[in-house]
Amino acid sequence: MWWNSTNKPSAKNTGIMAFIDEGSEIEGKYSFTGTGTVLLNGRFHGEIVTTDALVVGEKAMVNATIQAESVVIMGEVVGNVRASSRIQLKGAARVFGNLEAPVVILEEGVLFEGQCRMPGARPDEPVHSPGAVEAILTRHPQSDHD
């Protein structure tokens, strides 16, 4: 990590600022603020709290509640995840717990067992129930151009 004269992380290095490797096992509460993105690729049990970004790597096994600005999950998480901006599940991610963020992205191939809550939905956009969507499709069928 690059440090400036005030002992704070330098803005020049905007990538991964901390890395917890595959061979690491941590238990307890991990809090970080102002450090940038942290990549967790080891085992963690407890609680993670940050105002920054967290990346749960492909080799990670996390049993924790997570609260962050943004979270990308590519490994395994057992526990609830809350983000102030977004949560993204990628690749072979496995999540067993609830997700809460204004934006939640699930790529094809991920495993997610839990509930998803997306607070801050835009009130100016109409919300359609599945029945309403089917009624719209029935009224406006797609034409076949064979």
C-alpha positions in Angstrom: 0.0 0.0 0.0 1.3 3.5 -0.8 1.2 6.0 1.9 1.5 9.8 1.7 3.0 12.2 4.2 -0.2 12.3 6.3 -0.1 8.5 6.8 -3.3 7.9 4.7 -3.5 5.8 1.6 -2.4 7.6 -1.5 -5.1 8.3 -4.2 -2.5 7.3 -6.8 -3.2 3.6 -6.1 -6.9 3.0 -6.9 -6.9 -0.8 -7.3 -6.8 -3.5 -4.5 -5.5 -1.8 -1.4 -5.4 -4.9 0.9 -5.4 -8.6 0.2 -6.2 -11.5 2.5 -4.7 -14.6 0.8 -6.1 -18.1 0.3 -4.1 -19.6 3.2 -5.4 -17.1 5.8 -8.0 -17.9 8.4 -9.5 -15.0 10.4 -12.2 -14.9 13.0 -13.8 -11.8 14.6 -14.7 -8.3 13.4 -12.9 -6.8 10.4 -13.5 -3.1 10.0 -11.8 -0.9 7.4 -12.4 2.7 6.2 -10.6 4.8 3.7 -8.4 2.0 2.5 -10.1 1.4 -0.8 -11.0 -2.1 -2.1 -10.1 -5.2 0.0 -9.8 -8.6 -1.7 -10.7 -11.5 0.6 -9.6 -14.9 -0.7 -9.2 -16.8 2.5 -11.5 -18.0 5.3 -13.3 -15.5 7.5 -15.8 -16.0 10.3 -17.5 -13.1 12.0 -18.4 -9.6 10.8 -17.1 -7.3 8.1 -17.9 -3.6 8.2 -16.6 -1.0 5.8 -17.5 2.2 4.0 -15.4 0.9 1.1 -15.5 -1.9 -1.4 -15.1 -5.6 -0.6 -14.3 -8.4 -3.1 -14.9 -11.9 -2.0 -12.5 -13.9 -4.2 -13.1 -17.3 -5.9 -11.3 -19.2 -3.2 -12.9 -17.4 -0.2 -15.1 -19.1 2.3 -16.9 -16.4 4.4 -19.3 -17.1 7.2 -20.2 -13.5 8.3 -22.5 -10.6 8.1 -21.1 -8.1 5.6 -21.9 -4.3 5.4 -20.0 -2.3 2.8 -20.3 0.4 0.2 -20.2 -2.2 -2.6 -19.6 -6.0 -2.6 -18.5 -8.3 -5.4 -18.8 -12.0 -4.5 -17.1 -14.8 -6.5 -16.6 -17.3 -3.7 -18.8 -18.6 -0.9 -20.7 -16.4 1.6 -22.9 -17.7 4.4 -24.6 -14.7 6.0 -26.4 -11.5 5.2 -24.9 -9.0 2.9 -25.8 -5.3 2.9 -24.3 -2.6 0.6 -25.1 1.1 0.3 -24.6 1.1 -3.5 -24.4 -2.4 -5.1 -23.9 -6.2 -4.7 -22.7 -8.3 -7.6 -22.6 -12.1 -7.6 -20.2 -13.4 -10.4 -19.0 -16.6 -11.8 -19.4 -19.6 -9.5 -20.4 -17.5 -6.5 -22.4 -19.3 -3.7 -24.4 -17.1 -1.3 -26.6 -18.5 1.5 -28.2 -15.5 3.1 -30.1 -12.3 2.4 -28.9 -9.5 0.0 -29.8 -5.8 0.5 -28.7 -3.0 -1.9 -30.2 -0.5 -4.3 -28.6 -2.5 -7.1 -28.2 -6.3 -7.1 -26.6 -8.1 -10.0 -26.7 -11.9 -10.3 -24.7 -13.4 -13.2 -25.8 -16.7 -14.8 -24.3 -19.7 -13.0 -24.3 -18.3 -9.5 -26.1 -20.0 -6.6 -28.2 -17.8 -4.4 -30.4 -19.0 -1.6 -32.0 -16.3 0.4 -34.1 -13.1 0.0 -33.2 -10.0 -1.9 -34.3 -6.5 -0.9 -33.6 -3.5 -3.1 -34.4 -0.3 -1.1 -34.6 3.0 -3.0 -36.6 1.8 -6.0 -37.5 4.7 -8.2 -41.1 5.7 -7.4 -41.6 7.2 -10.9 -41.3 3.8 -12.5 -44.4 1.6 -12.5 -44.1 -1.8 -10.8 -45.8 -4.7 -12.6 -46.9 -7.9 -11.0 -46.3 -11.1 -13.1 -50.0 -11.2 -14.0 -49.8 -7.6 -15.3 -46.8 -8.4 -17.4 -48.6 -11.5 -18.9 -51.7 -9.3 -19.6 -49.5 -6.8 -21.5 -47.9 -9.6 -23.5 -51.3 -11.1 -24.3 -52.6 -7.7 -25.6 -49.4 -7.1 -27.7 -48.2 -10.5 -29.0 -44.9 -10.7 -30.8 -45.4 -11.4 -34.5 -43.5 -14.2 -36.2 -41.6 -13.1 -39.3 -41.1 -16.6 -40.9 
